[in-house]
Amino acid sequence: MAVTLQQIADKAGVSRGTVDRALKERGRINPEVAAKIRKIADEMGYQPNRAGRALAMAKHSIKIGIIIQSMETPFMQGVLEGAKDAKQEVERLGATVTIRKISELDSDKVIAAMHKMKGAGYNGIGLVASDEEKLADTIDQFTEEGISVVTFNSDAAGTKRMCFIGQNAGQSGRTAAGLMAEILPDNAVVQVISGYASNQSHKERAEGFINELNYCRPDVKLLGIRYAYDNDRAAAEITQEVLKEHKELNGIYLAASGAKGVCQVIGEKGLKGSVKVISNDITDSNIESLKNGTIQFILGQDAYSQGYRPVMVLFDKLFDGKDPEEEYQYTEIVIKTKYNI
C-alpha cells in the first residue's frame, strides 16, 4: 500500500500541510524540520502519486471560503499571508479557495459573505467570528446543512463550528497582567484599551488581564476598559483623555490594535518609560516602539498560522473526512522585549 502524507505527518509529529511543503520545498518551514520529514519519507518509501491525487480530486468538489475581518490592522495582514500560502497549496491539489476581506468588524457583512459562498457551492468556510447571536445562528445553520465551519483569531464558542484556531486570549491577558504587575510601582493606576466589545478574543484578553491584576496586585487601581475599535487615532484620543483625567497614570494594556496611537501620545508628552505599555501583536510599529522603550512587552500570537491552518483543517475535512484532533487549537503566546526582538 502506498505511503500517504498523513502517515508521514503522524510519524514526524507535524501537520500534513507541513509534510507537503517539506517534500515540495515551498512555503515557510524550519530547515531542520524539513530535513527530518524528507528522511522519514525516504525511510517509509514514499512515492508521490500525482495522477492518483488528481483522479481523487476530480471526484471531490472542494470549495473553501475564508472570511477575514479587521483587515485594516497590521496583524491581519500576517493572517492574510498565511491564508494565501495555504490557498496556493490546496489549489495545486485541485481545490478552490476564496478569501473575502472585510475592513472592520461587521457581522452583517460576514453573514452576507457566508450566504454568497453557500449559494456558489462552497462546502467549507473559515471566518473571524464576533460575539453576536445572529452570526452564531448562521454558523449553526450552515453546519446543519453540511457546510464545515472553522473559526480563527476570534471564536464563536458554543456554536457547532468544528474548531477554533488562535490564541488562548484569556491566558494571554493573564500573562500581560503578570508582566505588568512586576513593573508597576505601588498603588499604580492602569488603563485597559481594547478593540471591539463584540470580539471574543479582545473581551477575553481584557477580562483575563483585569482578573489577574486584581488578584496579584490588589493595590493597583484599574480604570476599566475603553474601546478603540482597532483604530490608532481612537486609541490616541483615549490616551489623551485618560492622561488629562489621571496625571498619575502608570500603565496601559492594549488588548487589541491601537498601540501606535498610544505610543505617539506618550512620546509627545515625554512619558516614555514612566507610563508602562504592554501590547499584543508583533507588528513593525510595535517592534519600533519596543526598541525605543515606549512599549515594555509585546505578546505575539502567530498571525501566519491563524491564516494558514484554517484552510488546511477544512481541506483535511473535505478531502479525507478527517476531523480536527482538538476543538481548541491554540497558537503560542510569545513574549518579546527589546532584548529578544
Disulfide bonds with the S-S distance in Angstrom:
none
